[in-house]
Amino acid sequence: MSAVLVVNLLMAIMASQVRQIGVMKTIGGTRSQIARIYFGQALLLGIGATAIAIPLGILAGRVLGRAFAQFLNFDITSFAVPLWVYTLVFVVGIMAPLLAAAWPIWRGTAISVREALAEFGVAQRTFGTGVLDRAMAHAGGSFRPFVMAVRNSFRRRTRLALTLLTLTASGVFFMAALNIRSSMMSTLDHTIASRNYDLLVSLGDQYPKEKIERAVGRTSGIVGMESWLSSGAAIASAHSGKYGGSLDGFHFPMMALPANPKMITLQIAQGRGLLPQDTDAMVINNALAEHSQIKVGDTIALRFDQEPTAWHVVGIAREPFLFPTGYIREQSLNMRNSVALKLDKTDAASIYAVKVALDDNLKQEGIRAVSGLSKADWRAPYDQHYVMIFIFLLVISGMIAVVGGLGLATTMSLNVTERRREMGVLRAIGASPAVVMGIVVTEGVVIGLISWLAAALIAGPLSRFFGNFLISLMFRSKLDFLFQLNGLWIWLVIAVAVSAISSLVPARSAVKLTVREALAYE
């Protein structure tokens, strides 16, 4: 993004110094000598920007790091930055402006002496021969200022493309932030909805089902329950011995569900779910399937205690944001180590009261509870990660929007500089300062609208791709993509506002020119 600013700035400088370039060439200056002058300016820009950016970057990094560390409840032991990071930032800070400046400098110094001395602004060249120009040539009346603004926007197409690049990128990141956030929340809502309980209590060991039911039955506020047995499983290695767990493959939790589970609904994506008559069938979630490359129909050897046993994978359940997990039908064992509860009230105070009462009743049965997790507790860490991603994307969007606004302001200033004589002609034939100012501001707003349209077309597929990439990276899953129309209209307002504000200063400079000054411009 800084490269775009450098390109726009140097194009503006060189456009205002065309005649000076011609004079230098007239008195013997070569193209390379003139280019070195402007490369020196780009070098000074890089050095100055890097000198400011390094300490500010360190300070901002520490502030942001502390905020995220507090948000995620961990301590940062050191803020030391390796030497290679400073070296990389310095090299990039110096080289980026030089590389970005190469094209406008080489292009600007290629002008001949005759062209430079005869330059008076925007040359005719091919302007007016395009489809858009011919189509708008017939518009008249009260639409003429608007038509002129639209045509002026496309006069310098390369410059327009550079300006649109930053404004469009900012819009894409802004809409992507809203789309990804809403998609993550929607996907998490669907995952939580598959859990039909309000409180999941984990026990310290395996206990008889009847004891658990007695303790739950004496606890008020509970309207439904279901107890489960879960244990650790490992994909057995062909090279491990009877007690060779260290050589086994991936370890994951395995849950034994009753014949007709009421507190959990598996969303089967491939194959089928568990049947009451299943004995050696298992369903795995998408995270386990992707991690261990398991498909429906595979037979895998699992180790629970000692000897491995064979299990047939009959289905894959879609469980976004959950860790690799397997599900089997409960066997004849009557032991349980977790209980899912449906409550009559789900506010925080009621859930806490149930936890306290249930803990006392479990103790009376000789059962030790180790944790009680409500849906709100389960969701909290995911929401924290979503907020971090959301803030990151919004910050990036804001930074690019600032760069885009500065780039647009530079572009509009350059356009006004090149068209000083045209402004003078407009004033000479009766155009009021308000009309001239309106033309310049409208030109900026047109550029903003074009960037909004481009961002709207790109944001959807890019949001889907980026969101799925993040979730696949963290949870080996995919999003239920949801496009936020509100983000589309919010960014429309922001794009128009940024474009209009960025055009105000160039517009004011255009109307401050007298007719004599504009027509005498060289």
KOLTI-702701 format. One record per residue (C-alpha): x, y negated, z. Coordinates in Angstrom, 3 decimals. Each point is the difference from the previous one (the first is absolute). Layout:
[node [X Y Z]]
...
REM end
This chain:
[node [0.000 0.000 0.000]]
[node [2.884 -2.382 0.722]]
[node [1.258 0.690 -3.514]]
[node [-3.238 -1.425 -1.406]]
[node [0.505 -3.174 2.033]]
[node [3.567 -0.320 -1.267]]
[node [-1.117 0.476 -3.605]]
[node [-2.774 -2.593 0.345]]
[node [2.268 -2.475 1.769]]
[node [2.804 0.227 -2.551]]
[node [-2.461 -0.167 -2.882]]
[node [-1.405 -3.185 1.539]]
[node [3.469 -1.503 0.486]]
[node [1.155 0.868 -3.495]]
[node [-3.245 -1.201 -1.580]]
[node [0.520 -3.409 1.623]]
[node [3.661 -0.079 -1.115]]
[node [-0.320 1.052 -3.638]]
[node [1.403 -3.268 -1.268]]
[node [2.869 0.134 2.490]]
[node [0.868 3.452 -1.361]]
[node [-0.050 -1.479 -3.504]]
[node [2.297 -2.847 1.053]]
[node [2.454 2.416 1.656]]
[node [0.116 2.057 -3.184]]
[node [0.487 -3.183 -2.060]]
[node [3.132 -0.955 1.945]]
[node [1.486 3.494 -0.311]]
[node [-1.597 2.096 2.727]]
[node [-0.317 3.667 -0.888]]
[node [-2.912 2.258 0.797]]
[node [1.990 1.939 2.613]]
[node [1.197 -3.199 1.701]]
[node [-3.533 -1.341 0.293]]
[node [-1.241 3.393 1.173]]
[node [2.607 0.014 2.794]]
[node [-1.484 -3.234 1.373]]
[node [-3.414 1.585 0.415]]
[node [1.425 3.293 1.244]]
[node [1.747 -2.061 2.669]]
[node [-3.372 -1.384 1.047]]
[node [-1.424 3.526 0.177]]
[node [3.005 1.087 2.077]]
[node [-0.523 -2.856 2.454]]
[node [-3.670 0.962 0.247]]
[node [0.962 3.586 0.811]]
[node [2.582 -0.980 2.612]]
[node [-2.340 -2.463 1.692]]
[node [-2.955 2.384 -0.009]]
[node [2.092 2.893 1.331]]
[node [1.467 -2.141 2.774]]
[node [-3.518 -0.896 1.113]]
[node [-1.526 3.448 -0.579]]
[node [2.449 2.126 2.014]]
[node [-0.533 -1.599 3.455]]
[node [-3.728 -0.476 -0.613]]
[node [-0.288 3.612 -1.175]]
[node [1.758 1.270 3.125]]
[node [-2.264 -2.094 2.225]]
[node [-3.172 1.045 -1.831]]
[node [1.080 3.647 0.049]]
[node [0.487 -0.072 3.758]]
[node [-3.331 -1.712 0.629]]
[node [-1.829 2.432 -2.277]]
[node [1.880 2.977 1.443]]
[node [-0.906 -0.946 3.568]]
[node [-3.632 -0.543 -0.957]]
[node [-0.305 3.383 -1.714]]
[node [1.925 1.734 2.798]]
[node [-2.398 -1.403 2.578]]
[node [-2.931 0.887 -2.227]]
[node [1.150 3.622 -0.370]]
[node [1.221 0.272 3.608]]
[node [3.715 0.687 -0.425]]
[node [3.241 -1.832 0.794]]
[node [2.618 -1.205 -2.479]]
[node [3.423 0.610 1.524]]
[node [2.050 -2.062 -2.456]]
[node [-0.527 -2.679 -2.631]]
[node [3.518 0.358 -1.392]]
[node [0.113 -0.320 -3.794]]
[node [2.687 2.001 -1.878]]
[node [2.621 -1.967 -1.905]]
[node [-1.042 1.541 -3.314]]
[node [-3.448 -1.574 0.368]]
[node [1.513 -3.480 0.244]]
[node [2.210 0.777 -2.977]]
[node [-2.926 1.246 -2.063]]
[node [-2.163 -3.026 0.864]]
[node [2.845 -2.385 -0.867]]
[node [0.729 1.688 -3.330]]
[node [-3.685 0.121 -0.970]]
[node [-0.530 -3.586 1.156]]
[node [2.829 -1.220 -2.231]]
[node [-0.520 2.242 -3.011]]
[node [-3.811 -0.213 -0.267]]
[node [-0.075 -3.741 -0.835]]
[node [2.920 0.358 -2.422]]
[node [-1.620 2.884 -1.852]]
[node [-3.384 -1.738 -0.017]]
[node [1.585 -3.194 -1.296]]
[node [1.773 1.706 -2.896]]
[node [-2.993 0.024 -2.354]]
[node [-1.225 -3.611 0.414]]
[node [3.568 -1.356 -0.036]]
[node [1.058 1.928 -3.094]]
[node [-3.234 -0.925 -1.747]]
[node [0.151 -3.656 1.004]]
[node [3.615 -0.502 -1.021]]
[node [-0.632 1.534 -3.435]]
[node [-1.757 -3.150 -1.211]]
[node [1.750 -1.908 -2.766]]
[node [1.082 -3.637 0.262]]
[node [-2.653 -1.114 -2.502]]
[node [-2.807 1.839 1.806]]
[node [1.124 -1.272 3.399]]
[node [0.191 -3.649 -1.047]]
[node [-3.349 0.223 -1.816]]
[node [-1.770 1.731 2.907]]
[node [-3.003 -1.884 1.387]]
[node [-1.900 2.725 1.891]]
[node [-1.962 2.955 -1.288]]
[node [0.715 0.643 -3.661]]
[node [-2.761 1.081 -2.337]]
[node [1.627 3.241 -1.178]]
[node [-2.746 2.630 -0.190]]
[node [-2.376 -1.611 2.483]]
[node [-3.441 -0.439 -1.501]]
[node [0.216 2.964 -2.362]]
[node [-0.996 2.727 2.457]]
[node [-3.418 1.608 0.293]]
[node [-0.748 -1.765 3.302]]
[node [1.096 -3.377 -1.373]]
[node [-2.140 0.325 -3.129]]
[node [-3.011 1.189 2.006]]
[node [0.177 -2.962 2.365]]
[node [0.728 -2.545 -2.706]]
[node [-3.733 -0.216 -0.750]]
[node [-1.029 -0.711 3.591]]
[node [-0.741 -3.597 0.706]]
[node [-2.080 -2.400 2.002]]
[node [0.197 0.267 3.760]]
[node [1.938 3.276 -0.283]]
[node [3.049 -1.622 -1.585]]
[node [1.980 -0.549 3.240]]
[node [-0.620 3.614 1.009]]
[node [0.946 1.278 -3.463]]
[node [3.171 -2.068 0.091]]
[node [0.894 1.431 3.418]]
[node [-0.533 3.582 -1.192]]
[node [2.068 -0.559 -3.147]]
[node [2.775 -1.657 1.986]]
[node [0.165 3.036 2.303]]
[node [1.081 2.166 -2.939]]
[node [2.464 -2.404 -1.570]]
[node [3.040 1.466 1.740]]
[node [-0.864 3.671 0.118]]
[node [3.280 1.185 1.542]]
[node [-0.307 -2.557 2.769]]
[node [-3.635 1.001 0.463]]
[node [0.973 3.669 0.296]]
[node [2.552 -0.747 2.736]]
[node [-2.530 -2.018 1.970]]
[node [-2.692 2.642 -0.419]]
[node [2.422 2.681 1.182]]
[node [0.271 -1.390 3.526]]
[node [-3.631 -1.063 0.342]]
[node [-1.233 3.355 -1.290]]
[node [2.372 1.932 2.269]]
[node [-1.240 -1.957 2.998]]
[node [-3.615 0.766 -0.881]]
[node [0.768 3.672 -0.525]]
[node [1.651 0.300 3.432]]
[node [-2.829 -1.887 1.698]]
[node [-2.737 2.131 -1.546]]
[node [2.085 3.143 0.514]]
[node [0.267 -0.821 3.708]]
[node [-3.783 -0.225 0.320]]
[node [-0.628 3.036 -2.215]]
[node [2.517 2.214 1.790]]
[node [-1.249 -1.064 3.421]]
[node [-3.643 0.694 -0.889]]
[node [0.962 3.304 -1.663]]
[node [1.980 1.102 3.044]]
[node [-2.829 -0.923 2.342]]
[node [-2.544 1.800 -2.185]]
[node [2.176 3.111 -0.245]]
[node [0.583 0.022 3.749]]
[node [-3.728 -0.455 0.614]]
[node [-0.717 3.090 -2.110]]
[node [2.627 1.996 1.884]]
[node [-1.376 -1.058 3.380]]
[node [-3.541 0.752 -1.168]]
[node [1.028 3.630 -0.564]]
[node [0.605 0.214 3.763]]
[node [-3.452 0.108 1.563]]
[node [1.187 -0.379 3.593]]
[node [0.598 -3.128 2.083]]
[node [2.659 1.353 2.345]]
[node [2.597 2.749 -0.444]]
[node [1.486 1.391 3.206]]
[node [3.215 2.024 -0.170]]
[node [0.714 2.503 2.749]]
[node [3.340 0.947 1.496]]
[node [-0.401 3.727 -0.728]]
[node [-2.468 2.544 -1.344]]
[node [-3.039 0.436 2.229]]
[node [-3.141 2.167 -0.159]]
[node [-2.770 -1.560 -2.030]]
[node [-2.565 0.508 2.794]]
[node [1.987 -2.072 2.507]]
[node [0.286 -2.865 -2.452]]
[node [-3.730 0.108 -0.716]]
[node [-0.844 -0.074 3.730]]
[node [2.162 -3.079 0.542]]
[node [-1.498 -1.753 -3.010]]
[node [-3.540 0.929 1.060]]
[node [0.457 -1.751 3.359]]
[node [1.197 -3.217 -1.660]]
[node [-2.629 -2.618 -0.764]]
[node [0.136 -1.977 -3.232]]
[node [0.827 3.013 -2.196]]
[node [-2.644 1.095 -2.508]]
[node [1.997 2.574 -1.979]]
[node [3.231 1.990 0.153]]
[node [2.141 2.442 -1.934]]
[node [3.189 1.635 1.252]]
[node [2.884 1.010 -2.262]]
[node [3.239 1.903 0.151]]
[node [3.046 -1.470 -1.703]]
[node [3.562 1.273 -0.069]]
[node [3.229 -0.606 -1.819]]
[node [0.652 2.016 -3.145]]
[node [3.031 0.311 -2.225]]
[node [0.415 1.249 -3.525]]
[node [2.030 3.133 0.630]]
[node [3.322 0.359 -1.739]]
[node [0.904 3.274 -1.653]]
[node [3.406 -0.213 1.675]]
[node [-1.154 -0.516 3.588]]
[node [-0.126 2.759 2.560]]
[node [-2.642 0.828 2.561]]
[node [0.902 -3.024 2.115]]
[node [1.617 -1.977 -2.796]]
[node [-2.150 -3.087 0.259]]
[node [2.980 -2.278 -0.630]]
[node [0.231 1.381 -3.520]]
[node [-3.689 -0.382 -0.754]]
[node [-1.361 -2.579 -2.376]]
[node [-2.248 -2.976 0.649]]
[node [-1.806 -0.135 3.366]]
[node [-3.551 -1.362 0.184]]
[node [-3.096 0.203 2.256]]
[node [-2.610 2.680 -0.718]]
[node [-3.569 -0.468 1.233]]
[node [-2.426 2.879 0.555]]
[node [-3.552 -1.206 -0.699]]
[node [-3.303 1.662 0.935]]
[node [-2.193 1.614 -2.652]]
[node [-2.149 -3.098 -0.491]]
[node [1.994 -2.984 1.287]]
[node [-2.108 -3.019 0.916]]
[node [2.693 -2.438 1.064]]
[node [2.167 0.121 -3.111]]
[node [-0.907 -0.020 -3.696]]
[node [2.729 1.066 -2.395]]
[node [-0.134 -1.827 -3.341]]
[node [0.971 2.835 -2.327]]
[node [1.854 -1.365 -3.041]]
[node [1.034 3.364 -1.495]]
[node [-1.228 3.549 0.540]]
[node [-2.548 0.654 2.747]]
[node [-0.483 -0.461 3.698]]
[node [0.201 2.610 2.733]]
[node [-2.773 2.603 0.211]]
[node [-1.229 1.679 3.202]]
[node [1.274 3.381 -1.230]]
[node [3.526 -1.236 -0.810]]
[node [2.763 1.716 1.959]]
[node [3.258 -0.785 -1.813]]
[node [-1.103 -3.052 -1.994]]
[node [1.244 -3.504 0.671]]
[node [-0.675 -3.512 -1.219]]
[node [2.833 -2.512 -0.075]]
[node [-0.172 -3.754 -0.357]]
[node [1.516 -1.922 -2.896]]
[node [3.030 -1.102 2.038]]
[node [1.028 3.608 0.709]]
[node [-0.729 1.061 -3.579]]
[node [2.215 -2.730 -1.424]]
[node [2.759 0.373 2.558]]
[node [0.412 3.758 -0.389]]
[node [-1.192 0.247 -3.625]]
[node [-2.846 2.373 0.881]]
[node [-2.890 0.622 -2.390]]
[node [-3.431 1.578 0.327]]
[node [0.391 3.780 -0.370]]
[node [3.495 0.140 1.512]]
[node [0.776 2.478 2.754]]
[node [2.414 -1.320 2.610]]
[node [1.621 1.608 3.021]]
[node [-0.516 -1.951 3.220]]
[node [1.668 0.504 3.344]]
[node [-1.970 -0.875 3.132]]
[node [1.822 1.948 2.678]]
[node [2.143 2.878 -1.186]]
[node [-0.879 2.025 -3.063]]
[node [-1.050 -1.971 -3.109]]
[node [-3.480 0.614 -1.381]]
[node [-1.339 -0.497 -3.528]]
[node [-2.657 -2.622 -0.702]]
[node [-1.840 -0.774 -3.228]]
[node [-0.493 -3.657 -0.900]]
[node [-3.623 -0.326 -1.136]]
[node [-0.373 -3.778 -0.023]]
[node [1.682 -3.377 0.304]]
[node [-1.727 -2.703 2.050]]
[node [0.510 -3.684 -0.701]]
[node [1.037 -1.728 3.220]]
[node [1.671 -3.339 -0.738]]
[node [2.309 -1.388 2.706]]
[node [0.130 3.306 1.896]]
[node [3.112 2.058 0.520]]
[node [0.385 3.473 -1.566]]
[node [-2.571 2.298 1.620]]
[node [-1.468 3.452 -0.594]]
[node [-3.459 1.350 0.895]]
[node [-1.083 3.589 0.637]]
[node [-3.128 1.665 1.374]]
[node [0.178 0.658 3.749]]
[node [0.656 3.592 0.956]]
[node [-1.393 2.006 2.916]]
[node [2.132 -1.855 2.543]]
[node [-2.059 -2.022 2.461]]
[node [2.762 -2.480 0.836]]
[node [-0.052 -3.710 -0.884]]
[node [2.412 -2.907 0.414]]
[node [-1.992 -2.975 -1.309]]
[node [-3.580 -1.189 0.133]]
[node [-1.828 -2.445 -2.278]]
[node [-2.795 -1.995 1.619]]
[node [-2.974 -1.949 -1.302]]
[node [-0.998 -2.828 2.367]]
[node [-3.239 -1.891 0.471]]
[node [1.889 -3.315 0.257]]
[node [3.195 -0.817 -1.889]]
[node [1.087 -3.324 1.485]]
[node [3.410 -0.096 1.683]]
[node [-1.386 -0.135 3.557]]
[node [-2.299 2.998 -0.529]]
[node [2.777 2.056 -1.590]]
[node [2.313 -0.781 2.913]]
[node [-2.674 1.023 2.512]]
[node [-0.471 3.336 -1.795]]
[node [3.762 0.576 -0.005]]
[node [0.243 -0.541 3.759]]
[node [-3.024 2.159 0.819]]
[node [1.037 2.788 -2.372]]
[node [3.532 0.043 1.363]]
[node [-1.351 0.555 3.520]]
[node [-2.346 2.772 -1.155]]
[node [2.776 1.727 -1.954]]
[node [2.250 -0.067 3.065]]
[node [-2.721 1.739 1.989]]
[node [0.147 2.820 -2.553]]
[node [3.791 0.138 0.201]]
[node [0.445 -1.621 -3.411]]
[node [2.573 -2.704 -0.682]]
[node [-0.825 -2.640 -2.610]]
[node [2.996 -1.698 -1.600]]
[node [-1.653 -2.598 -2.247]]
[node [-3.329 -1.395 -1.102]]
[node [-0.050 -1.677 -3.399]]
[node [-2.978 -2.004 -1.221]]
[node [-0.496 -0.983 -3.631]]
[node [1.103 -3.537 0.846]]
[node [3.200 1.341 1.601]]
[node [0.629 2.230 -3.005]]
[node [-0.550 -2.833 -2.436]]
[node [2.060 -2.703 1.737]]
[node [3.494 0.976 -1.251]]
[node [-1.238 0.279 -3.577]]
[node [-1.568 -3.453 0.202]]
[node [3.310 -1.386 1.249]]
[node [1.839 1.402 -3.001]]
[node [-2.675 -1.369 -2.341]]
[node [0.338 -3.457 1.505]]
[node [3.762 0.083 -0.598]]
[node [-0.467 0.956 -3.651]]
[node [-2.735 -2.613 -0.392]]
[node [2.103 -2.772 1.554]]
[node [3.024 0.980 -2.092]]
[node [-1.963 -0.216 -3.249]]
[node [-1.611 -3.303 1.002]]
[node [3.386 -1.509 0.899]]
[node [1.430 1.094 -3.345]]
[node [-3.054 -1.431 -1.745]]
[node [0.350 -3.301 1.850]]
[node [3.693 -0.301 -0.810]]
[node [-0.600 0.679 -3.680]]
[node [-2.926 -2.458 0.010]]
[node [2.306 -2.726 1.328]]
[node [2.556 0.816 -2.697]]
[node [-2.761 0.073 -2.605]]
[node [-1.341 -3.354 1.165]]
[node [3.461 -1.561 -0.147]]
[node [0.568 1.550 -3.412]]
[node [-3.310 -1.356 -1.260]]
[node [0.794 -3.453 1.379]]
[node [3.364 0.082 -1.788]]
[node [-1.635 1.199 -3.204]]
[node [-2.640 -2.719 0.112]]
[node [2.622 -2.663 0.738]]
[node [2.000 1.213 -2.977]]
[node [-3.094 -0.013 -2.209]]
[node [-0.805 -3.570 1.039]]
[node [3.606 -1.075 -0.637]]
[node [-0.053 1.502 -3.484]]
[node [-3.348 -1.603 -0.840]]
[node [0.584 -3.509 1.264]]
[node [-0.574 -1.487 -3.424]]
[node [-3.228 1.974 -0.388]]
[node [-1.176 -1.365 3.343]]
[node [0.802 -3.489 -1.251]]
[node [-1.963 0.557 -3.201]]
[node [-2.996 1.251 2.013]]
[node [0.147 -3.066 2.216]]
[node [0.405 -2.253 -3.063]]
[node [-3.165 1.317 -1.661]]
[node [-2.083 -0.518 3.114]]
[node [0.469 3.030 2.288]]
[node [-0.361 -1.006 3.646]]
[node [2.528 1.085 2.669]]
[node [-2.648 2.362 1.402]]
[node [-0.357 1.728 -3.387]]
[node [3.773 0.426 -0.369]]
[node [0.267 1.295 3.551]]
[node [-2.909 2.361 -0.612]]
[node [1.691 1.419 -3.099]]
[node [3.175 0.807 1.957]]
[node [-1.850 1.508 2.978]]
[node [-2.292 1.993 -2.302]]
[node [3.055 1.353 -1.794]]
[node [1.344 1.278 3.322]]
[node [-3.374 1.473 0.974]]
[node [-0.226 1.785 -3.372]]
[node [3.370 1.612 0.727]]
[node [-1.293 1.010 3.435]]
[node [-3.136 1.542 -1.514]]
[node [2.063 1.972 -2.512]]
[node [2.187 1.304 2.833]]
[node [-3.125 0.968 1.967]]
[node [-1.394 1.928 -2.957]]
[node [3.306 1.818 -0.515]]
[node [0.250 0.801 3.720]]
[node [-3.591 1.285 0.049]]
[node [0.770 2.416 -2.835]]
[node [3.239 1.244 1.568]]
[node [-0.945 0.073 3.695]]
[node [-2.376 2.995 -0.185]]
[node [2.291 2.652 -1.504]]
[node [3.065 -1.384 1.784]]
[node [-1.796 0.063 3.371]]
[node [-1.032 3.605 -0.573]]
[node [3.533 1.019 -0.978]]
[node [1.732 -1.872 2.836]]
[node [-2.529 1.144 2.610]]
[node [0.264 3.650 -1.029]]
[node [3.795 -0.310 -0.027]]
[node [0.075 -1.314 3.581]]
[node [-2.452 2.583 1.329]]
[node [1.736 2.821 -1.844]]
[node [3.299 -1.142 1.460]]
[node [-1.323 -0.133 3.570]]
[node [-2.790 2.585 0.116]]
[node [0.233 2.066 -3.213]]
[node [-3.503 -0.983 -1.000]]
[node [-1.959 -2.335 -2.286]]
[node [-2.326 -2.906 0.621]]
[node [-3.710 -0.296 -0.592]]
[node [0.602 -3.080 -2.114]]
[node [-2.317 -2.946 0.605]]
[node [0.272 -3.207 -2.031]]
[node [-0.783 -3.143 1.994]]
[node [-2.018 -2.412 -2.134]]
[node [0.330 -2.610 2.748]]
[node [3.741 -0.087 -0.615]]
[node [-0.641 -0.763 -3.653]]
[node [-2.073 -3.097 0.777]]
[node [2.188 -1.115 2.889]]
[node [3.053 0.056 -2.249]]
[node [-1.918 -1.898 -2.681]]
[node [-0.510 -2.846 2.466]]
[node [3.634 0.177 1.152]]
[node [1.352 0.091 -3.563]]
[node [-2.062 -3.011 -1.064]]
[node [0.935 -1.914 3.162]]
[node [3.739 0.748 -0.309]]
[node [-0.043 -0.903 -3.694]]
[node [-1.865 -3.258 0.576]]
[node [2.218 -1.055 2.912]]
[node [3.170 0.891 -1.929]]
[node [-1.199 -2.171 -2.899]]
[node [-0.876 -3.082 2.048]]
[node [3.527 -1.439 0.281]]
[node [0.760 0.386 -3.749]]
[node [-3.447 -1.418 -0.764]]
[node [0.613 -3.047 2.200]]
[node [3.362 -0.590 -1.667]]
[node [-1.738 0.133 -3.394]]
[node [-2.530 -2.705 0.871]]
[node [2.610 -2.265 1.596]]
[node [1.653 -0.506 -3.392]]
[node [-0.992 -3.149 -1.827]]
[node [-0.777 0.219 -3.707]]
[node [3.189 -1.909 -0.814]]
[node [2.185 2.322 2.129]]
[node [-1.566 3.117 -1.494]]
[node [0.365 -1.105 -3.623]]
[node [3.578 -1.183 0.602]]
[node [1.048 3.342 1.563]]
[node [3.195 1.502 -1.396]]
REM end
